[in-house]
Amino acid sequence: MKKLMTLALAAAMMMGVATGANAIDFKAKGQWIMDFNYGMHGNFGDSKAATNSGFKRNGNQEDEFEAMQRVRLQLDAVASEALSGTVFFEMGDQFWGKGKDGGALGADGKVVELKRAYIDWMVPQTDLKVRMGIQGLALPAFTTNASQIFDDDVAAVSLNYQFNENVGLTAFWARPYNDNYGYKYDSKTGDNQNYMDNMDMFAVLLPLTFDGVKVTPWVMYAAMGPGMFKNDLAPHDTIANGLGRAQKGLVSGFTGFDKNDTYGNAFWAGVTGEVTMWDPFRIAWDVNYGSASYEDEKMNREGWLASLLLEYKLDWATPGIYGWYGSGDDSNPRNGSERMPVVSANGNNQFSNFAFSGNPYIAREGVLGSTMVGTWGIGARLKDMSFLEDLKHTLRVNFMGGTNAPKMAKYVGQDLGKRGVYDVNGRANAYDPMYLTTDDYALEIGLTNTYKMYDNFTVMLDAAYVALWLDDSRSTWGKNPGRSALGGDGVYDAWNVNLSFVYSF
């Protein structure tokens, strides 16, 4: 009898497990990219004849020809409309032949990364949606489709509530950095004490949707601890030159002396939107402002960026014209920077695939910068031209320049302090990576071709060329801008051809 009861209990438990398992709906998504690039002069400053430099960009040393790949796998465990969990893995970018990436002979590299992991749930008896965990977050952008302030994966709690068909509300708390390097060095343990080293961001977005009109005003605040980033020159609790706070986009790029003992404060606000009531004509705009302040005024950063897009959808293409303007530094580095601060802009900027970060896959990009901050530009494009089934083309032409005062060129790239101002370009990458003045210009021409070979398989051929003109007057970069601005042997135009094979499901 006991054996029979034991068997019955075990069967009941198995049925319960099976029932619970069947209640979960597993959904899988993924993407494989095989990518091939050939190009030159990624940093505009080295020639093949002089140094056989390959393709340098943002500190990366690459061959002129590179092959690489990336795999992404996402698994959703859906219990109901009110509860689900997601885990998202990424393998790559893996350069073929590179041992560190697992791409050399024998492979077997440790390259699996956790890209996202979060749970979605709804508060019972309400329409309030909650997402907790490492997730993709972005501020709104209707012109470029990629925020120039914040668009990346981050640990966060986000809330979303739809009041009615016209008004919604989104809020989030995100923690980009904490417990990485610590604030104060402990001589007893040999470690940095992990406090005052966090960065916390709080944002509220108000999406408004009406017939033919969408508008989203938003605000965001960030508290930035003095120990956010490692200081290679001095402990965090001593008077240093502020490198402990330095991060691309959040500081001016010029520092003086900073005690590193107080929190920095950052604030952003914007109004973005689009008008489609005159379809097929569309108008979109983004207006953003931001400031970051620290104990040392030289590190402060405050500015704005606005962009406008006009496009008209035809049967065979969508022609459009667009423009942008971002505030730039004045001629006084002691009052900080007048460029808008940036947290991390990792989206795909639809204005540019090469000069800025707009390539949808893993091709070379961002040779002028990851954002349009500190620049102005006008552009025209023919988007999604199609004359044959499943084959589309997008042609872009952009003319742009810098908005920074020419006098600032004398401070950029200085290894030592000049008049009490220290440049931290080499460590903080605060110029991202180019610094253009009002006397510098660039022209970009790009053609993107996509062929949908199968429902889940796309081939993309993208070719781009950026011509750069740096002012060689004595008041700006001097007679050899290639050396003073770029650290190379001259100024050369950057170009690249990319071929990508993409399987998505």
SULGIBEL-V257602 format. One record per residue. N is the residue number from 1. RES is the residue in three letters. SS is DSSP state (@ for helix, = for strand, . for the rest). PHI is phi in whole degrees, 0 to 359 (999 if undefined). D_CENTER is the distance of its C-alpha to the mean C-alpha in Angstrom with 1 decimal. Layout:
# SULGIBEL-V257602
N,RES,SS,PHI,D_CENTER ; N,RES,SS,PHI,D_CENTER
This chain:
# SULGIBEL-V257602
1,MET,.,999,66.5 ; 2,LYS,@,297,63.9 ; 3,LYS,@,297,62.5 ; 4,LEU,@,296,62.4 ; 5,MET,@,295,60.6 ; 6,THR,@,296,58.1 ; 7,LEU,@,296,57.4 ; 8,ALA,@,296,57.1 ; 9,LEU,@,295,54.7 ; 10,ALA,@,297,52.5 ; 11,ALA,@,297,52.5 ; 12,ALA,@,297,51.5 ; 13,MET,@,295,48.6 ; 14,MET,@,297,47.5 ; 15,MET,@,296,47.8 ; 16,GLY,@,295,45.7 ; 17,VAL,@,297,42.9 ; 18,ALA,@,297,43.1 ; 19,THR,@,297,43.0 ; 20,GLY,@,295,40.0 ; 21,ALA,@,294,38.2 ; 22,ASN,@,292,39.1 ; 23,ALA,.,285,37.7 ; 24,ILE,.,262,34.1 ; 25,ASP,=,259,32.5 ; 26,PHE,=,267,30.1 ; 27,LYS,=,235,27.6 ; 28,ALA,=,245,25.6 ; 29,LYS,=,227,22.6 ; 30,GLY,=,192,21.2 ; 31,GLN,=,205,19.8 ; 32,TRP,=,247,20.9 ; 33,ILE,=,234,19.4 ; 34,MET,=,248,21.6 ; 35,ASP,=,230,20.0 ; 36,PHE,=,228,21.9 ; 37,ASN,=,235,20.9 ; 38,TYR,=,220,23.2 ; 39,GLY,=,191,22.4 ; 40,MET,=,216,23.2 ; 41,HIS,.,62,22.2 ; 42,GLY,.,297,18.5 ; 43,ASN,.,252,18.9 ; 44,PHE,.,65,21.6 ; 45,GLY,.,245,24.0 ; 46,ASP,.,228,25.9 ; 47,SER,.,253,28.4 ; 48,LYS,@,297,29.7 ; 49,ALA,@,296,33.2 ; 50,ALA,@,279,32.7 ; 51,THR,@,227,30.7 ; 52,ASN,.,47,29.9 ; 53,SER,.,280,26.4 ; 54,GLY,.,71,24.6 ; 55,PHE,=,233,21.0 ; 56,LYS,=,265,19.2 ; 57,ARG,=,203,15.6 ; 58,ASN,.,49,13.5 ; 59,GLY,.,86,16.4 ; 60,ASN,=,276,16.8 ; 61,GLN,=,254,20.3 ; 62,GLU,=,235,20.8 ; 63,ASP,.,288,23.9 ; 64,GLU,.,300,24.2 ; 65,PHE,=,251,24.5 ; 66,GLU,=,225,22.4 ; 67,ALA,=,240,22.6 ; 68,MET,=,209,20.2 ; 69,GLN,=,210,19.6 ; 70,ARG,=,209,17.7 ; 71,VAL,=,234,19.2 ; 72,ARG,=,234,18.0 ; 73,LEU,=,229,20.7 ; 74,GLN,=,235,20.7 ; 75,LEU,=,236,23.9 ; 76,ASP,=,251,24.8 ; 77,ALA,=,252,28.1 ; 78,VAL,=,256,29.4 ; 79,ALA,=,273,32.4 ; 80,SER,=,193,32.6 ; 81,GLU,.,295,30.8 ; 82,ALA,.,259,30.6 ; 83,LEU,=,207,29.4 ; 84,SER,=,200,27.1 ; 85,GLY,=,227,25.0 ; 86,THR,=,226,22.1 ; 87,VAL,=,230,21.1 ; 88,PHE,=,226,18.3 ; 89,PHE,=,253,18.6 ; 90,GLU,=,225,16.8 ; 91,MET,=,238,18.7 ; 92,GLY,=,124,17.0 ; 93,ASP,=,288,15.8 ; 94,GLN,=,249,19.4 ; 95,PHE,=,279,20.9 ; 96,TRP,.,298,24.4 ; 97,GLY,.,94,26.9 ; 98,LYS,.,266,24.8 ; 99,GLY,@,298,26.6 ; 100,LYS,@,300,23.8 ; 101,ASP,@,272,21.8 ; 102,GLY,.,79,24.9 ; 103,GLY,.,257,25.3 ; 104,ALA,.,274,28.6 ; 105,LEU,.,305,32.1 ; 106,GLY,.,94,32.9 ; 107,ALA,.,52,29.3 ; 108,ASP,.,61,29.3 ; 109,GLY,.,280,26.1 ; 110,LYS,.,270,24.6 ; 111,VAL,.,236,21.1 ; 112,VAL,=,283,20.8 ; 113,GLU,=,239,17.9 ; 114,LEU,=,273,17.6 ; 115,LYS,=,272,14.3 ; 116,ARG,=,215,15.7 ; 117,ALA,=,201,19.2 ; 118,TYR,=,205,20.5 ; 119,ILE,=,241,23.6 ; 120,ASP,=,246,24.2 ; 121,TRP,=,210,27.4 ; 122,MET,=,244,29.3 ; 123,VAL,.,292,31.7 ; 124,PRO,.,306,35.2 ; 125,GLN,.,65,36.9 ; 126,THR,.,222,33.9 ; 127,ASP,.,258,30.9 ; 128,LEU,.,282,28.5 ; 129,LYS,=,258,25.7 ; 130,VAL,=,234,24.1 ; 131,ARG,=,234,21.3 ; 132,MET,=,233,21.2 ; 133,GLY,=,128,19.3 ; 134,ILE,=,283,16.0 ; 135,GLN,=,215,14.2 ; 136,GLY,=,274,11.2 ; 137,LEU,=,230,10.9 ; 138,ALA,=,207,9.6 ; 139,LEU,.,284,11.4 ; 140,PRO,.,290,13.4 ; 141,ALA,.,205,12.9 ; 142,PHE,.,259,15.9 ; 143,THR,.,270,15.7 ; 144,THR,.,272,12.5 ; 145,ASN,.,63,11.9 ; 146,ALA,.,206,8.3 ; 147,SER,.,299,8.1 ; 148,GLN,.,269,7.6 ; 149,ILE,.,244,8.1 ; 150,PHE,=,211,6.9 ; 151,ASP,=,200,5.6 ; 152,ASP,=,192,6.0 ; 153,ASP,=,276,9.4 ; 154,VAL,=,199,11.8 ; 155,ALA,=,285,15.5 ; 156,ALA,=,198,16.9 ; 157,VAL,=,239,19.8 ; 158,SER,=,239,19.3 ; 159,LEU,=,238,22.3 ; 160,ASN,=,221,23.0 ; 161,TYR,=,222,26.3 ; 162,GLN,=,253,27.8 ; 163,PHE,.,292,30.8 ; 164,ASN,.,202,31.9 ; 165,GLU,.,291,30.9 ; 166,ASN,.,253,29.7 ; 167,VAL,=,233,28.1 ; 168,GLY,=,230,25.6 ; 169,LEU,=,214,23.9 ; 170,THR,=,233,20.7 ; 171,ALA,=,221,20.3 ; 172,PHE,=,209,18.4 ; 173,TRP,=,243,18.6 ; 174,ALA,=,232,15.8 ; 175,ARG,=,236,16.3 ; 176,PRO,=,292,13.3 ; 177,TYR,=,221,15.9 ; 178,ASN,.,186,19.6 ; 179,ASP,.,58,22.5 ; 180,ASN,.,263,20.7 ; 181,TYR,.,236,22.9 ; 182,GLY,.,83,25.2 ; 183,TYR,.,259,26.5 ; 184,LYS,=,240,30.1 ; 185,TYR,=,285,31.7 ; 186,ASP,=,255,34.6 ; 187,SER,.,293,37.3 ; 188,LYS,.,287,39.2 ; 189,THR,.,263,36.5 ; 190,GLY,.,78,34.5 ; 191,ASP,=,240,31.3 ; 192,ASN,=,273,29.1 ; 193,GLN,=,287,29.9 ; 194,ASN,.,273,27.0 ; 195,TYR,.,213,27.1 ; 196,MET,.,55,25.3 ; 197,ASP,.,236,22.2 ; 198,ASN,.,259,20.2 ; 199,MET,=,233,17.4 ; 200,ASP,=,238,18.0 ; 201,MET,=,241,16.4 ; 202,PHE,=,229,18.5 ; 203,ALA,=,222,17.7 ; 204,VAL,=,226,20.1 ; 205,LEU,=,238,19.5 ; 206,LEU,=,235,22.6 ; 207,PRO,=,288,22.2 ; 208,LEU,=,243,25.4 ; 209,THR,=,233,26.6 ; 210,PHE,=,229,29.8 ; 211,ASP,.,298,31.5 ; 212,GLY,.,78,29.4 ; 213,VAL,=,220,27.2 ; 214,LYS,=,231,24.0 ; 215,VAL,=,222,22.9 ; 216,THR,=,228,20.5 ; 217,PRO,=,279,20.9 ; 218,TRP,=,204,18.9 ; 219,VAL,=,219,18.8 ; 220,MET,=,211,17.0 ; 221,TYR,=,236,18.5 ; 222,ALA,=,222,17.5 ; 223,ALA,=,258,20.0 ; 224,MET,=,239,19.0 ; 225,GLY,.,290,21.7 ; 226,PRO,.,292,23.0 ; 227,GLY,.,257,22.6 ; 228,MET,.,304,18.9 ; 229,PHE,.,231,18.5 ; 230,LYS,.,294,21.2 ; 231,ASN,.,252,23.5 ; 232,ASP,.,282,25.1 ; 233,LEU,.,259,27.7 ; 234,ALA,.,199,29.3 ; 235,PRO,.,301,29.6 ; 236,HIS,.,293,27.8 ; 237,ASP,.,266,31.1 ; 238,THR,.,243,32.3 ; 239,ILE,.,292,31.8 ; 240,ALA,=,229,29.0 ; 241,ASN,.,262,26.8 ; 242,GLY,.,83,23.9 ; 243,LEU,@,291,21.7 ; 244,GLY,@,297,21.7 ; 245,ARG,@,264,19.4 ; 246,ALA,.,291,17.2 ; 247,GLN,.,207,13.5 ; 248,LYS,.,308,11.1 ; 249,GLY,.,96,10.9 ; 250,LEU,.,259,13.4 ; 251,VAL,.,234,16.6 ; 252,SER,.,290,18.4 ; 253,GLY,.,99,18.7 ; 254,PHE,=,234,22.4 ; 255,THR,=,230,24.3 ; 256,GLY,.,246,27.9 ; 257,PHE,.,247,29.6 ; 258,ASP,=,222,28.1 ; 259,LYS,.,286,30.0 ; 260,ASN,.,55,26.9 ; 261,ASP,.,233,28.9 ; 262,THR,.,225,27.3 ; 263,TYR,.,284,24.2 ; 264,GLY,=,272,21.8 ; 265,ASN,=,234,21.0 ; 266,ALA,=,229,18.1 ; 267,PHE,=,218,18.4 ; 268,TRP,=,226,16.5 ; 269,ALA,=,207,18.1 ; 270,GLY,=,196,17.8 ; 271,VAL,=,226,19.8 ; 272,THR,=,234,18.4 ; 273,GLY,=,180,20.6 ; 274,GLU,=,208,22.4 ; 275,VAL,=,237,26.1 ; 276,THR,.,237,27.4 ; 277,MET,.,294,31.1 ; 278,TRP,.,257,32.2 ; 279,ASP,.,313,30.8 ; 280,PRO,.,271,30.3 ; 281,PHE,=,273,29.0 ; 282,ARG,=,228,25.7 ; 283,ILE,=,240,24.3 ; 284,ALA,=,225,20.9 ; 285,TRP,=,213,19.5 ; 286,ASP,=,220,16.8 ; 287,VAL,=,234,18.0 ; 288,ASN,=,230,16.0 ; 289,TYR,=,226,17.4 ; 290,GLY,=,205,16.5 ; 291,SER,=,213,18.4 ; 292,ALA,=,224,18.4 ; 293,SER,=,234,21.9 ; 294,TYR,.,224,23.5 ; 295,GLU,.,297,27.0 ; 296,ASP,.,265,26.8 ; 297,GLU,@,299,26.4 ; 298,LYS,@,296,25.1 ; 299,MET,@,272,21.9 ; 300,ASN,.,297,21.3 ; 301,ARG,=,213,18.6 ; 302,GLU,=,208,19.2 ; 303,GLY,=,184,18.4 ; 304,TRP,=,215,17.5 ; 305,LEU,=,212,15.8 ; 306,ALA,=,229,17.6 ; 307,SER,=,217,17.4 ; 308,LEU,=,220,20.1 ; 309,LEU,=,229,20.7 ; 310,LEU,=,237,24.2 ; 311,GLU,=,214,24.9 ; 312,TYR,=,224,28.0 ; 313,LYS,=,273,28.3 ; 314,LEU,.,253,31.1 ; 315,ASP,.,295,32.6 ; 316,TRP,.,252,31.4 ; 317,ALA,.,189,28.1 ; 318,THR,=,235,26.0 ; 319,PRO,=,287,26.2 ; 320,GLY,=,207,24.0 ; 321,ILE,=,234,23.6 ; 322,TYR,=,205,20.8 ; 323,GLY,=,200,20.0 ; 324,TRP,=,209,17.9 ; 325,TYR,=,212,18.8 ; 326,GLY,=,238,17.1 ; 327,SER,.,299,19.4 ; 328,GLY,.,233,20.0 ; 329,ASP,.,293,21.9 ; 330,ASP,.,279,25.6 ; 331,SER,.,271,28.1 ; 332,ASN,.,240,28.4 ; 333,PRO,@,287,26.0 ; 334,ARG,@,288,28.2 ; 335,ASN,@,261,26.9 ; 336,GLY,.,86,23.2 ; 337,SER,=,250,20.5 ; 338,GLU,.,257,20.4 ; 339,ARG,.,269,16.7 ; 340,MET,.,295,14.7 ; 341,PRO,.,291,13.0 ; 342,VAL,.,228,9.2 ; 343,VAL,.,275,8.4 ; 344,SER,=,193,4.7 ; 345,ALA,=,254,2.6 ; 346,ASN,.,247,1.7 ; 347,GLY,.,275,5.0 ; 348,ASN,.,257,7.9 ; 349,ASN,.,290,9.2 ; 350,GLN,.,285,12.9 ; 351,PHE,.,282,14.3 ; 352,SER,.,204,13.5 ; 353,ASN,.,269,13.2 ; 354,PHE,.,234,13.8 ; 355,ALA,.,297,13.7 ; 356,PHE,.,246,10.1 ; 357,SER,.,268,7.5 ; 358,GLY,.,232,9.6 ; 359,ASN,.,291,11.6 ; 360,PRO,.,286,12.1 ; 361,TYR,.,243,13.3 ; 362,ILE,.,234,12.9 ; 363,ALA,.,286,14.4 ; 364,ARG,.,295,13.9 ; 365,GLU,.,199,11.4 ; 366,GLY,.,66,10.0 ; 367,VAL,.,289,13.5 ; 368,LEU,.,269,13.7 ; 369,GLY,=,172,10.3 ; 370,SER,.,283,6.5 ; 371,THR,.,226,7.8 ; 372,MET,.,264,11.5 ; 373,VAL,.,299,12.5 ; 374,GLY,.,76,16.0 ; 375,THR,=,225,16.8 ; 376,TRP,=,229,18.9 ; 377,GLY,=,188,19.5 ; 378,ILE,=,230,21.5 ; 379,GLY,=,209,21.2 ; 380,ALA,=,221,23.1 ; 381,ARG,=,211,22.6 ; 382,LEU,=,246,24.7 ; 383,LYS,=,262,22.7 ; 384,ASP,=,56,24.0 ; 385,MET,=,296,27.3 ; 386,SER,=,216,29.7 ; 387,PHE,=,242,33.2 ; 388,LEU,=,233,33.6 ; 389,GLU,.,300,32.9 ; 390,ASP,.,70,29.6 ; 391,LEU,=,241,28.5 ; 392,LYS,=,232,25.9 ; 393,HIS,=,226,24.7 ; 394,THR,=,228,22.2 ; 395,LEU,=,251,23.0 ; 396,ARG,=,234,20.9 ; 397,VAL,=,226,22.2 ; 398,ASN,=,234,20.3 ; 399,PHE,=,243,22.0 ; 400,MET,=,215,20.2 ; 401,GLY,=,206,20.9 ; 402,GLY,=,266,20.1 ; 403,THR,.,239,21.2 ; 404,ASN,=,270,22.0 ; 405,ALA,.,298,25.7 ; 406,PRO,@,304,27.2 ; 407,LYS,@,299,28.9 ; 408,MET,@,293,25.6 ; 409,ALA,@,299,25.6 ; 410,LYS,@,287,28.4 ; 411,TYR,.,264,26.3 ; 412,VAL,.,291,23.2 ; 413,GLY,.,86,23.8 ; 414,GLN,.,283,26.8 ; 415,ASP,.,284,27.4 ; 416,LEU,.,250,30.0 ; 417,GLY,.,293,30.3 ; 418,LYS,=,234,31.4 ; 419,ARG,.,56,33.4 ; 420,GLY,.,80,32.0 ; 421,VAL,=,242,28.3 ; 422,TYR,=,255,26.4 ; 423,ASP,=,271,23.4 ; 424,VAL,.,242,20.8 ; 425,ASN,@,303,18.7 ; 426,GLY,@,295,19.6 ; 427,ARG,@,259,18.7 ; 428,ALA,@,266,16.0 ; 429,ASN,.,56,14.2 ; 430,ALA,.,288,14.2 ; 431,TYR,.,253,14.5 ; 432,ASP,.,60,11.3 ; 433,PRO,=,266,13.4 ; 434,MET,.,262,15.9 ; 435,TYR,.,236,17.9 ; 436,LEU,.,254,19.8 ; 437,THR,=,265,22.9 ; 438,THR,.,291,24.8 ; 439,ASP,.,259,26.9 ; 440,ASP,.,248,24.2 ; 441,TYR,=,219,23.3 ; 442,ALA,=,212,21.5 ; 443,LEU,=,232,22.3 ; 444,GLU,=,243,20.2 ; 445,ILE,=,233,22.0 ; 446,GLY,=,219,20.5 ; 447,LEU,=,228,22.2 ; 448,THR,=,245,20.8 ; 449,ASN,=,239,23.5 ; 450,THR,=,234,23.3 ; 451,TYR,=,237,26.4 ; 452,LYS,=,273,26.9 ; 453,MET,=,290,29.6 ; 454,TYR,=,228,30.0 ; 455,ASP,.,301,28.7 ; 456,ASN,.,246,26.2 ; 457,PHE,=,231,25.8 ; 458,THR,=,235,23.9 ; 459,VAL,=,246,24.1 ; 460,MET,=,239,21.7 ; 461,LEU,=,242,22.7 ; 462,ASP,=,235,20.3 ; 463,ALA,=,234,21.6 ; 464,ALA,=,216,20.0 ; 465,TYR,=,219,21.5 ; 466,VAL,=,235,20.5 ; 467,ALA,=,265,23.4 ; 468,LEU,=,238,23.0 ; 469,TRP,=,239,25.7 ; 470,LEU,.,256,25.8 ; 471,ASP,.,293,28.7 ; 472,ASP,.,256,31.4 ; 473,SER,.,284,33.6 ; 474,ARG,.,296,34.7 ; 475,SER,.,283,33.1 ; 476,THR,.,241,29.5 ; 477,TRP,.,270,28.7 ; 478,GLY,.,91,32.3 ; 479,LYS,.,291,34.1 ; 480,ASN,.,233,31.6 ; 481,PRO,@,298,28.0 ; 482,GLY,@,299,27.0 ; 483,ARG,@,274,28.2 ; 484,SER,@,288,27.5 ; 485,ALA,.,264,24.0 ; 486,LEU,.,244,22.8 ; 487,GLY,.,71,25.1 ; 488,GLY,.,243,26.6 ; 489,ASP,.,253,29.8 ; 490,GLY,.,168,28.9 ; 491,VAL,.,248,26.4 ; 492,TYR,.,234,25.8 ; 493,ASP,.,285,23.9 ; 494,ALA,=,266,21.1 ; 495,TRP,=,209,21.4 ; 496,ASN,=,200,20.5 ; 497,VAL,=,239,21.9 ; 498,ASN,=,238,20.2 ; 499,LEU,=,234,22.2 ; 500,SER,=,237,20.7 ; 501,PHE,=,243,22.8 ; 502,VAL,=,231,21.3 ; 503,TYR,=,250,23.3 ; 504,SER,=,233,22.1 ; 505,PHE,.,218,24.3
